[in-house]
């Protein structure tokens, strides 16, 4: 790992952002000058008092310890006392503190309102401290303003602890402008004050301002710099990962080493996260390896780093290393691994993670169970997904969206609409992702009336403004019914510039209904919007060929050669006994090639008796010309043949296809599923296809 910048260069290099080679990047990304700053140097020049104390002395900001109530007092609270025997302000103050102790925050603020109605009443610091805890717990902006205004109007003299608590309250409730004014007015600031303010900016994603304030702290308190607490550096490392500027993170790493904090757990986890998000997974692994004690958070962070960059097998390997090391796993561990299994299409590993989730006591966790719902849906286990969903004691909007979208992807549009209606009945407010899921379900299943009713209700009933993705659903819904002119009119009349998805939806409709002219127009639009995307060239090339425009097709081929783009062959993979098997069209590399081809020939002969005829040419396939000459031995058919000879007759097959499935294979698989009495789920570049009893969940529209 290269951490070449010494500690004494931190201020100068950070202050002028010399780590950025392009001055324009500096101006655009960090904007360290001008009126955009909330924390300008001019504002703070000679305005700071001495920094006293440290986080190591005070810890993070917690409420002052309160006395534990007696049994009698607990009974009084549990019975929800509505009448206060002692109507004096001191009696109400004590009651507020008791309620906060039991996390009855709403009632505590109600009692505070009684005090406000009494007019001139004095509260002690402990009562204000309790009210601050209530406001933080409820994230109540109204409560924050009431409590703070009462403190100011009562003339209370705040000590350093209470100043920090008031600042913390505003930061936690995301009232950063008010927090800044409080920070300005503080007569004295310690490292808790700085860490609270800087941490609040980082949590809100305002990384530039966080660095600006950090630099001001270093400039104003140079004599305290070397003794600054490690937590603020861990916070700034998080800001570096947010900016994705690895040079900043490396300098802060250097500081950590100089301070002797290389074995600090918080610092190490922040560094692993920073290096991962900045694209240096090797450095992240190096930091992880240097940790003297590898905590659960450390393991989770490095596993998430590998998953982030697509190293799914490595992430899974680290997960098993974590398990073998006897490290306690939490719900985040299982959530990460379930998502990794989703990417790997590994049902067996996901089942093991599911079992571990329950075994470790996280069977009811919302985040992990939502990840499970997502996994089972994406790999064709819709019943398992529904079972997990129904067992969840609490569901968030993401949980509902996952299952609604899953029903849609599997062609069960009616179930998706019914689940959406149940969601609304149960008081869960749908968001734009919910509407995308249910509208997608309507378009996949051809539920035109339901789709238009839901689309029109978005802004009318739920104050959700339709976006381009929602328009794309409606365009495809019109296209599915063959109303291509109406679909084109919806694109033309949209209240914003048509997007790629909108033109792609129209192109899909043109492909199905064989409208060459409008399809060519849509393909050319896509070509112009994404000139470097290979699939656009493929679609345009094939539509020119299909419509007999050989000169235009030749021009596309020349463009492909000039750009160095090559059409990749389609591939299909299938998992058998936890082992992935990959097939290309006409593939003869498998050790069981003879058996695979023999079985496939038998299948093709059998389905021909049920009316199957090989299609000589299909419109807009996402495959190259060579594959069109091998229709009998496309990768999907080879994978299915291998799956049939490798599994029992009751086992369903799960396949992943890198391109969009062609018409010929789609027709063949419907018949193969019928004669073998198997369920075959194919996930292609377009959607899920669930073949069963001679039909497909897509309704032959994809």
N, C-alpha and C positions, 0 to 999 in steps of 0.2 A: 504494500500500500504506500502510495506517495503522498506524504503530508510534508511538503517542503517549506511552507511559510512559517518563519519563527514567530514567537509570541509577540515580540516587540513591534511587529509589522501589522498587527491586527487593526489598530485604530486607523492608521493612515490608509491601509488598503481598503478597509471597509468604508471609511468616511468618503473616499473619492471613488469607490467602486472600481478600483483599478483591476480587479479580477475579471472584469468584462472587457473583452478585446474590442468590441464594437461600441463606440461612443453612442451610436443611435440606440442600441439595445439598452444601454444605461439610461438614456433619457426616457425611453418608452416603458421600461419595466420597473425601474426604481424611482425615477422622477425625484431625485434628492434635492431639488431646489425649487423656488417659486412658491406661489400661494397655495399649492395643493396640500401642503403639510398641515396636519393638526398640531404638530409639535415642532414648530420652527425653532431654529437656534436662537433667533432674536428674542423670542418669547421667554426662553429659559435662561438667557445669559444672566449670570449673577443672581438668579432667582431661587437657587436651591440652598437649602440648609444642609448641614452635614448628614450624611447617611449614617445612621446608627443601627446597631443590631444586625442580625442576620437570620436567614431562614433556619439555620441549624440551631439557633437559640429558641426561636418562637415556633418553628414548624409552619405548616400551611395554616391559613386562617380558619380557625374553628371557633364556635361559640364558647364563651367561658363556661366552665363546668357549672351545672345547676345541681341543687340538692335533690336527692331522691325522695319523692313524696312517700308519706306513710301509707299503710294499707287503707286507713280511713279516707285519706285524701284521694287515693286511686279510685275508691268506690264512688266518691263524689263526682269525679270526672267522668267515669264510665256511665253514670246515670244521667249525664248531660244536664248539669245544674242550670236551670233557667232563671233562678232567682238567687241573687247574691246577698248573703246575710249581712256582710259588711259592705255597705254601699259606698264607702270612701274610696278615693282613688288608690290608696295603698292596697285595699282589698282586691280591687279589680286588677291592679298590677300583678299581685301574687297569682290571681287566677289565670292571667295571660301567660305567665311563665309556666304554670302547670300544664296548660293546654299545649303550649309549644313543646314542652318536654315529651308529651305523648303524641306529637306530630299532628295535632288537631289545629292546623294552621288557619283554616277558614274561620273557626270559632274564635281563635285568638284575635284575628283582625276584627271580628264582629264586636268583641269586648272593647277593643281599642276605639272603635267607633263610638261606643257609649262614653268613653272618656273624653273624646273630642266634643261630644254634645254637652258635656259638663262645663266646657269653656276653659277657664284658667285652672289647669291642673298640672302638677309637676310629676314627671316620671323619672325613675332612677336609671342608671346606666344598664343594669341587668335587664330591666324591662325592655328598653330600646334594643338591647342585644337579642332578646328573644323575638321581638317583632321583626328584626332584620332577618333572623333565621326563617320566620314564617314567610316573609316576602320572597326569600330565595327559594324556599321549598315550593311555593306556588308560582314562581316566576311572574309575580303580579306587579305590573308596571304602575297600576293605580295605587296599590299598597305601598310601593316604594316612594312614590311622590307624597302620599299622605304622611308616612312615617318621617321622611326627611324634612318635610315642611314643618311638622310638629316639633322636631328637634331644633330647627332654626328659630321658630317663633318663641319657643320656651326659653331660649337663651342658654341652653345647655353647653357647658364647656367640655369639649371632647378631649379625651386623652389619646395617645398614639394608637392604642388598641382599637378604640371605637372609630377613629378616623379610618383606619384600615378596613374595619367591618363595613362602614358606610360605602367606601369605595368598592369593596368586594360585592356588596349588594347590587350596586348599579351595573357593575361589569357582568355579573351573572344574569341579570335581567336584560342584557344587551343594550343598555342605555349609555352608549359610549360617549356621546357629546356631554351629557351630564357628568359622567365619570371623569372626563377630562377637566371640567370646571372644578370638580371637587379636588382632583389631583393638584390643580393649580393653586387652590386655596389652602392646601394642607400646610400648616406652619412648619412641619418637620416630616421628612420621609425616610423610612428605613427600607431595607431590601424587600420586605414584604410588600410595601407600597409599589415599588418598581415592578416586582414580579407580578403583582396583581394586574397592573395596568398593561404591561407588556404581554402577559399571558392572555388577557382579554382580547387584545388586538389579534394575536395569533389564532385564538379560537374562532374569531369571526372571519379569518382569512385575510385580514389586512396586514400582510407580511411586511410590506414596505414601511408602513408607519411603525410597526413593531421594531424594525431595525433602526429606523430613525430615532426612536425614543431610547433604544439601547445605546446608540452611539452618543446621544446627549448625556446619558448617565455616565458613560465612560469619560467624557470630556469634563463634566462638571465635578466628578468625584475621582479624579485620577489617583489620588492617594489611597483610595479604597479599592481600586480596581483588582489588585492582586488577591485581595481577600474576599472577592465577591463569591456568593454562594453558587454551587454547581447547578442548582435548579434553573436559574435564569439562563444559563448556557444551554441546558437541555431544552428549554423553551425556544431559544433562538435556533437551535438545530432543527426543531420542528418547523420553524419559519423558513429555514433554508430548503427543507424538503418541499414546502409549499411553493416556493419560488422556483424549485428545480434548478438551483444554482449550486452545483457541487463544490465550487471553489470556496464559497462561504462556509459550507459545512466542513470542509477540510480544515479551514483556519480555526473554526471553533473546536474541531477535534484536536487540533494542535494545542489549543488552550487547555483542553481537558487533560491532555497528557502532561503539560507543564504544571498544572495544578495538582497532579497526582490523583486525578479522578478517573483513571482508566478502569478501575474496578467498580465504579459507581453504576448500580443497576439502571437507574433512570437515564443516565448519560448513555450507557451502552445500548439500551433499547431505542433511544432517540436516534443514535448514530446508525443502527441497523436499518431503521425505518428510512432515514435520510438517504443513505447510500442506495437502498433498494429503489426508492422513488426517483432518484437521480440517475438510475440506469446502471449502477455499478454493483451488481449482485456479488461479485467476487470480494469487494471491500466489505460488504455487509457480512458475508460469511466469515471474513477475517476477524471482524469485531466480535462476532458471535463466538468464534473459537477461543478468543482471548478472555471471555467472561469466566471468572473463577467459579461463580455459581450461576448456572443457567436456570433462570426462573421460567415460570409458565409464560409470562409476557414476552420474555426473550425468545422462547421457542415459537410462540404464535407469530411474532414479528418476522422472524426469518422465514417461516413457512409461508406467510402472506407475501413476503418479498418474492419468493420463487413463483408463487401462484400468479402474482401481478405480471411477471414477465413471461408467462406461458410455460414455465418449467414445471409442468404438472407432475411428471414422474418424480422429479427431485423433491418437490413439495411433499409428495406421498411418502417418499423415502425418509424425509426428515420427521414426518409424523410418526412413523414406526420407530425411528430412533428415540423420539421423545417418549413413546409408550414403553420401550424396552428399558429406558433410563429410569423409569418409575416416577417421572415428573407428573404432578397432578394436572389433569386437563380441565379446562373450563368450557363454557358454552361457545366461546369464540373459537377455540380449537376445532370443535366439531363443525361449526358453521363454515370455517375455512375449508376443511377437508371435504365436506359435502359439496361445496362449490367446485373443488378440484375434481371430485368424482363426476360431477356434471360435465366438466370439460372432457374428461377421459372416457366418458360413457361407460364407467365401470360400476355395474350394478352390485357386484359382490362386495367391493370395497365400501360402497355407500351403505349397504346393509350392515356391514361391520361397524361403520361409524354411527349408524342409527342405533344399533344395539349398545355401543359405548355411551352414546348420549343418554339413553335411558338408565344404563347401569351406573353412571356417575351422578345421577340425580338431576339431570337437565331435561328430562322428558317433556316438561311443560314450557320450556323456554321459547319465547315468541320468535326470536331471531333464528335460532337453530332449526326450529320446526318449519319456519317459512322457507329456509334453505332446502329442507327435506321435501316440502311440497313442490318447490321449483324443480328439484332433481327428478322426482318421480314423474312429474308432468313431462319434462323434456325427454324422458326416455320411455314414454309410452305406458307408464304404470299409473293411469288416471285413477283407478280405484284405490290404490295405495295412497296417492296424494290426497284424495277425498277423506280417507280414514284418518290420516295425520291431521288434516285441517279440522275435522269435526272434534277431535280430541283436544284441540288447543283451548284452554280455558279463556284466554284472551287472544284476540286477533287484531292486528293493525291493518291499515289500508293496503300495505304491501302483501300481506297474507291473502286478502280478498282478491287483489289484482292478479296474483300468481295463479290462483285456481280458476278465476274467470278466463284469463288468457289461455290457460291450459285446455279448458273445455273448447275454446275457440280453435286452437291449433289442431285439436283432434277431431274437428268437424262436428262437435256437439254444441251447436249454436243455441238450441233451445235451453239446454242446461245452463249455458253461460248467461243467457238473458234472465233466467229464473234466479240464478245466484246473485246477479246484479240487483234485481228487485228485492231480494231478501236482504242484501247488504244495506240498501236504503231504508228498508223497514226497521232494521235493527239499529238505526241511528248513525251508521258510519258514513261520513261524507265522502263521496267519490271525488277523485282528482282527475287531472287530464290523462294520467296513465290508465286509470279505471276505464275511462271512456274509450281510450284507444283499444283496450283489451276487449270490451264488449262490442265495439263497432267492428273490430277485426273478426270476432266470432260471427257477427251477422254477415260479413262479406264472405267468409269461408263457407258458411252454410246457406247463403242465398236468402237470408231473412230480410228482404227489402223493407217491408212495412215496419218491423221492429227497428231496423237500422235508422230509417228516417225519423221515426218518433224519438229515439234516443238522441240522435244528432241535433234535432231541433230543441230538445229539452236542455241541452248543455248550458247555453247562455240564459235561457228563459227561467229554468228552475234551480240551477246550481251555480250560476254566475261563473261558469267556466267557458272562456272564449275558445272556440274551435281553432286548432292549429293546423299546419300543413299536413301533419300525419293523419289527422281526422278526415281532412278533405280527401286524402289518398284512399282511405277506406271507402268513402262514398263514391269515389270515381270507380273503384274496382267493383263496388256493388252494382253500379249502373252498367259497367262493362260486362259483368257476369250475365245480365239479362239481355245483352246485345244492344243496349242503348248507347252506342258509341258516340253519336252526335251529342247526346245529353252529357256524356262524360267529358267530352272535349269542351263543351260549353261551361261546365263547372270549373275546369282548369282556367279557361279564358276569363271567367268572371270572378275568380277568387280575389279576396281583398288584399292579397299579397302576391309577390312574384312566385310563379309555380316552382316547386322544388323537384329534386330528382325522384323522390318517391311518387310524386303525383304523375310525372311522365312515365315512370316505370309501371304504375298501375294501368295507365292507358295502353302501354305497349303489351302488357299481359293480355288485356282484353282483345287487342288486335291480333295477337298470336292465336288465341283460341278461336276467334270468329273469322280468321283469315282475311283481315282487312289490310291488304298490302300497302296501300297508299298512306293511310293514316298511321299504320305501324312504322313505315319508313320515316314519316314526319316525326313521330315520337322518338324513334331511335336516333335520328339526327340531333334532336334536342338534347338527349342524354349524352351523345357523343361530344357535343359542344360544352356541356356543363362539367363533364368528367373526362377530359381528353387523355388522361393517363390510365384510366381504368380499362383493363383488358376485356372484360365481359361486354362492354359497350361496343368495342370493335367487332367482337364475335357476333353479337346480335345484328349489328349493321351489315356485316359481311353476309350473313345467312339470309337476311331479308332481301338484300340486293340479288343474291343468287336465286332466291325463290321467285322473285318478280322478274327475272330475266335481264337484269341490268348488269351485264358483265363488265362494262367499262368502269362503273362505279365500284363494283366488287374488287376489280383489279387495283383501283386506287387505294382501297382500304388495305389490301394486302401489302402494297408498297409502303404505306404508312406504318404498318406493323413492323416491317423489316427495317425501316429507317429508325424507328424508335427502339429497336432491339427487343420487342415484345414477342413472346412465344406462347401459343395456346397450349396450356398444360392438359394432359389427358385426364379424364375423369377417373377417380378411384373410389372404391367402396371398402369399408372395413367393418368387421364383425368380431365380437368378443365371444370366444368359446373357452370355457373353463378358465376364466380370468386372463386369457391370452388373446391379444389383438391379432387379427389376420387381415392383411390388406390385399386387395385385388385390383388389377388394371384390366381394361378391355383386352380380350385375347390372351390374358396372362397364362403362362405355362411354367411359372417358377415355383409353384407350391409343391410340396412333397407328395401331395395326394392329387396331383393334376389329373391322372388317368381316371380315378374314381369320380372326381368333380365333373369332368366333361362327360363321362358316361351317364351320370345321374342327370345332368342338364339335358343331354340329348333325349333321354327318356321323358323328361318333363315336357320338352318342346313337342315331342310326338303326341303326348297325351293331351296337351292343351289345344293342339291343332284339331283334335276331334271335337272340341267344344267351340270351334269357330275362330280360333286364333289365326291371324294372317300377319306375317311380318310386314311392317310398314317400310316402304322403300325410302321415304324421305319425310322428315318432320320439319315443322316450321320453327325457327329460332331455337334450336337445341343449344345448350351451353357446352357443346363438345366439338372437337375438331372433325375434319372430314374423314380421317382414318377410322374413327370410331363408328361413323355411319355405315361403313362397309362391313362391320362386324356385329350386326344387330343381335344375332343369336348368342354371342359371347360377350355382351357388355358386362362391366364389372359388377353391376347389381345382381345379374343372373348367376354369375359365378359364385358370389358370396352367399346367395340363397342356396345354391346347390350344395356348397360346402356345409352350410348350417344344417341342412336337412340330413346329410349323412353323418353329422357329428353330434346330433342331439336326439332325444327321445321324441316320439310322435306327439307328445302333449306339450312340448316346449315351444313357446312363441319365439320368433326371431327378431332381433333388434339390429338394424343396419344404419350406417351413416354414409351418405353420398356427398362427395365434394362439390358436385355440380347440381343443376336442376335435372330431375329424372326425365328421360325422354318419353314420348308417347308410346313407343313400342314396348319399352320395359314396363311402363305403367299398366298397359293392357295385359301383358304377359303375367305380371305379378298378381293381378286380380284373379286370374284363372288358376295360377299355381296355388294361391291361398285357398281357393275353392276345392281343388282336387286333393290337396294334402290335408285339408281341414286344419290348417295352421293359421295363427294370427301373425302377420308380418308387418312390422313397423319400420318404415324407412324415413329417416330424417335427411332431407336434401337441402340444397341451398335456398329453397323457397319456403318450405314448411314441413310439417309432419304428414306422412301418408300412412294411414292405418288400414291395411288390407285384411278383409275378413269376409268369408262366404261370397267371394266374387265381386265385392264392392270395395270402394276406397272412401275414407272419411272426407276427402277433399271434394267429393262429388264430381270428379273429373275436371276440376277447374283449379289450375295452379300456375 
